């Protein structure tokens, strides 16, 4: 026990405490100040509930750290199966909250199955990769991608596209862990880049497609690979056009267009309202902020979902640029620590779990902050460990606890196949 405690990484714990504390401060300001009178009944209690979840997560992390590594490996597929069943149950019997049918209720207690599925999926992916390490083939990579894709599809059917994107976004991380070549990972990331550019400016997407094909040809001297790059890029542009014109519902298209130009007359009072208020809040914060519980946009409850998806706007307004940078620095320190451990620990199960945890946190931070700043569409992803949300906070905390456990027992990992 003394050896395990000695190997405990206190930097990860410190980052978790700082992020949880910043989140509690921001949630308190967004729900208990003057904004309290403008909020709905349930939102007024967000701070109390989040404080309770922080306590539950802390206890859960201690329990997770006390469990040996072997059960996480041996029960990984069982946990994945339970998560899939919960996703199906939510789809068929769940309660719709915020437009997404992802909540499972047992009596008066409810939890978001898609958040808990992140833990089970990462463990299952790590297990399949570690079990086939000596004879890892393309089939192993495909199975890992399938393990990520199945919950993503079920979550999309629940109408929670934002959370589904975090599962899809882990695919490049998993392929990188399997030793997939850089060009293959590049082609996999190409649709996201081209699709993003398409929304902003079609010629930019076409220019990127041409530049990618030329870069692949001159770097690898392979005309087939260059053609594949052009095909993927061109296919993405064609698919995006078809989806915008024929497939997506009008309100989906409006949200995408509003992201590119939220101040347009047709968007400013509707889907662009979130972005306009968010930008106003962050802009008014200046260098050092307006002060705790002094933000005009926050205390007037002008920012929709200001204790959840748009919590970064509250921090930017009341703590300013310095406070926002301090928060992002805390995330950066956490991610650097995770990446260092992922590189140092040679056991495939541990390294994959740590790499996927780092990738998941990075994806959530990148999408949430980009969304709040108007650089990405509003798709409803909370800021990990900061936004209000018990299921999300618990899932991210449990993943970090598993990482702590693996780092703490890293000398024992060689005993496990």
N, C-alpha and C positions, 0 to 999 in steps of 0.2 A: 504493500500500500504506500509506503514512504517513497519508493522509487517512482510509482505512478504520479504521486503528487508532485514530486520533484520535476517530472517531465511535463507537467501541466503547462500549457502555453497561456501565460497571463496576459499577453498582448491581445489575443483573441477575446478573452473575457473582458478586458478593459474596453475594447472597441464595442462589444455587445452592450456593456453598461452605458457607455457614452451615447450610443445611438438610441437606446431605450429611453434614457433620461431626456435627450433632446426631443424625442417624440412625445413624451409625456408633457413636457413644457409647452410644446406647440399645440397639442390637443387641448390642454387646459385653456390656453389663450383663445383658441378657436371656438370653444364651447362654453366657457364659464365667465367670460368677460361680458361686455355689452352685447356681444353676438348672441348670448344666451336667450335673450328675449325674442330673437327672430328665428330661432331654430325650432324644428319639430320636436315632439315629445321624446322620441327615442334618441335623437342625436344629442340632447342635453345631457345624457348620462354616459356619453362616450368616454369621458376621462375616467370615471369610476370603473367602467368595465375594462378599459385598457390597463389601468393600474392592477386590477385583479388578474388579468391575463399575463402581465409581466411577472407577477408572483407565481402563477401556475407554471409558466415557462421556466422560471428559475429552478423550481423544484423538479420539473421534468428533466432539465439539463443535468442536474445532479444525479438523478436516477439513471439516465442514459450513460453517463460517464462511469457508473459503477458496474454496468453490465459488461461482461467480457466480449471480445470481438467476435468470437465464433458464432454466437446466435444471430448476429446481424448478417453473417454470410449464409448460414444454413437456412434461415427463415426469410431470406430476401424475396424469393419467388412467392412464398406464402403471403407476405406482406403486399406484394404487387397484385396478387389475385384479389386480396381483400379490397385494395384501392380501386381496382376495376369494377368490382361488385358495387362499391359505394357510388362510383360514378354512374353506373347504370341505374342504381336505385334513385339517385338524385334526378336523373333524366326522366324516369318514369313516375316517381312518387314524390320528388322533391318540391320544395316551395320556391316560388320565383321571387327573387329579391334584386332590385335594381335592373330588371330586365333579363337576368340570367337565372336559369333553373339549376342551380348548383348547390343548393342548401338541403342538407338532410337533417330532419328533426327527430329527436327521441324525447318525447314528452315536450317540455318547454325549452329543452336545450337543443341548439342548432349549431352545426359546423359546416364549413365549406369544403366539400369533398375534393374539389380540384386542388386546393392548397395542400391537403394531406397527401394527395396522390404524388406530389413532387418528391416526398421522402421515399415512398415505396418504389417509385420509378427509378430514382437515382441508385438505390441499393440493388435493384434487379439488374440494371444495366451494368453496374460494377461487378456484380456476381457473374454474369454471363461472360464478360470480358476476362475476368480472372480465371474462370473455370476452363477457358479455351486458350489461355496464354501460350502454352508451348506449341500449339498447332493452330494459332489464330489465322483465320482465312477471311476471304471476302464474305462468306456466309455468316461468320460471327458478327461482322460489322452490320450486315443487313438485319440480323436478328436484333441487335442493339437499337438500330434505327426503328425497327418495328415496335419494340418495347416503348419507345418514346412517342411513336406516331399514334398508337392505339388510344392512349388517354387524351392526346391532342384532339383526335377526331370526336371522341365522346364529349369533350369540353366545348368544342365548336358547336355540336348539336345542342348543348345546353345554352347556347347563345352567349358564350363568354370567350370571345375571340382573343381578348388581351391575354388571359391566362394561358390559352392554348399556344400562343406565340412563344411563351417562355419554354414550353416543351420542345417546340420546333427549333427554337434558337439553340437548344443544347445539342442538336445533331452535329453541327460542325465541331463542337468540343469533344464529343464522343468519337467522331471519326479521327480527330487529331490524336486522341489517346490510343487509338488502334493502329497508329502509324500510317494512316492514309496520306498519300502524297499531297504536297502543298497545292499543286495545280487542281486536284480534285476538290479540295476544300474551297479553293478560290471559285471554281465553277458553282459550288453549292451556295456560296454567299452572293453570287452575281445577281440572282433574281431579286433579292432584298434591295441591293444597291440600285439596280436599274428601275425597279418599281418605285423606289423613293424619288429618283430623279424624274421619272415619268410624271409623278404628281406635280412636281414643281415646274418642270420645263421640258417638253418633249425633245427638242433638239439636244439638250444636255444628255438625255438618256441614250439617244442615237450616237452622240459623240463618244460616250463612255463605252458603248458596245463596240464601236470601231477601234477605240484605243485598246480595249482588252484583247481583241483578236490580234492586233499587231504586236502587243506585248507578249502574248503567249507564243506567237510565231517566232519572234526574234530571240526570246529567252530559251525556248525549248527546241527551236528549229524543227517544228512539227506542224505541217499544214493541217493535219487532221485535228490536232488539239486546238489550233487557231479556229478552225471551222466549228468545232464544238462550242468554243466560247462565243462565236458569232451567233450560232444557233440558239444557245441558251439565252443570250441577251435579246435577240430578235423575238424569240418565243415569249419571253417575259413581256416585251412591249405589246405584242399582239394579244396576249392573255389579259394584260391590264386594260387594253382598249375594249376587248370583248366584255370583261367584267364590268367596267364602268358604264358601258352602253347597253348591255343586254342582261347581265346577270344580277348585279346588286340592286337592292331596293333604293328608291329615291332618297330616303333619309340617310342611307349609308353613303351614297354619292355626295350628298350635301355635306356630310361630316368631313369627307376627304377634301372636298374643295374648300371648305371653311378653314381647314388646317393651313392651306396655302395662302388664303386671303381672308382671315377672320373679320376684317373690318369692312368687307363688302356689304352693301346695303341689305342684300338678301340674307346675310348670315349674322349680322351684328346683334340682332335681337333673339336669335335662335341658337343654332349649333355653334356659332362663333363667340357666343357670350362668355363661355368658360375661358377661352384664350384671352379675350380682351381684358377681363377682370383680373386674370392671373398676371398678365404682363403689366397691368396698371399697379398691382400690388408689389411686384418685384421691383419695378422701376421706381416707385415711391420710397422704397427702403433705402436707397442710396448706399453709402459706404458702411455705415454703422447701424442702420435701421431706425425705425421710429420709436422703438422701445417696447418692452414686454407689455402686451395688452393695450398697445397704443396704435396699432395699425388701423387706418381708416377703412380699408377694404375688408380686412379681417373682422373687425368689430362691428361693421355694418352688415356682416354676413353676405357680402356681395360675391364672394368666391364660392361657386357651387362645390360641394363635397370638400370643403376646406379642412376637415379633420381626417380625410381619407386620401383620395387620389391627389388632391391639390395641397397637401400639407407643406410641400416645398415653397409654395407661394406665401404661406404664413411665415415661415422661417425667413424668406427673403425680404418680406416687408418689415417685420418687427426686429430682426437681428441683422438685416442688411447684407451687403456683399461679404463682409467678414464672417458673419454667422453662417452664410451659405457655403463659403469656402471651407470653413471649419468643419461643417458637416460632411462635405465631399472628401476632405482630407481624412476624416475618420473612416469613411468607406474605403479610400485608397489604401490606408494602412492595413485594414482588414484584408483586402484583396491581395496585397503584396505578401502578407503573411501566409495566406492560403496557397498562393502560387509557389512560394518557397517550399512549403511542405510537400506540395504535389510533385515538385521536382526532386526533392531529397528522398522521399519514401519510395522505395523500389517495388514494394508489393503492389500488384496491379489493382486489387480490390480497393485498397486504401487510396492509392494515387488517383484512381478514377472517381471515387466518391468526393475527394477533396477538389479535384479539377472541376467536376460538375457543380459542386456547391459554389465555388468561386464564379463559374460561368453563369449560374442562375442569379446570384446576387448582382453581378455586373450587368446582366441583361435587364433586370428589374430597375436598377438605378438609372441606367442609360435611357430606357424607354420612359420612365416616370419623369425624370428631369427634362428630357427632350420634349415630352408632351406638355409639361407645365410652361416651358420657355417658348412653345410654339414651333419647335423644330421637328416635331413628330405629331402624327394625328392623335387625337384624344381617344384612347382605347381602353381606359380603365384598369391600369396596373398600379397598385399601391407602392409606396417607397418602403423597401424592406426594413423592418425593425423600427420604423419611424411612424408610418401611417397607422391610423386606427384600424383594427381588425384582428380579432383574437385568433382565428384560424391561420391567417397568414403569419402573424407574429410567432405563433407556436411552431408552425412548420419550419420557418427559417431558423428559429432557436434550436429546434431538435437537430436540424442538419449541422449546425455549428457544434452542438454537443457531440454528435457522432464524430465530427472531425477532431474535436478535442480528445475524444476517447482513442481514436486511431493514432493520433500523435503521442498520446500518453503511453500507449502500449506498443509503440512502433518497434521495439526490440523483440516483441513476441510474435510479430507478424510472420516471421519466417517459419513458424510452426504450423501455419495454416495454409493448406493447399488452395 
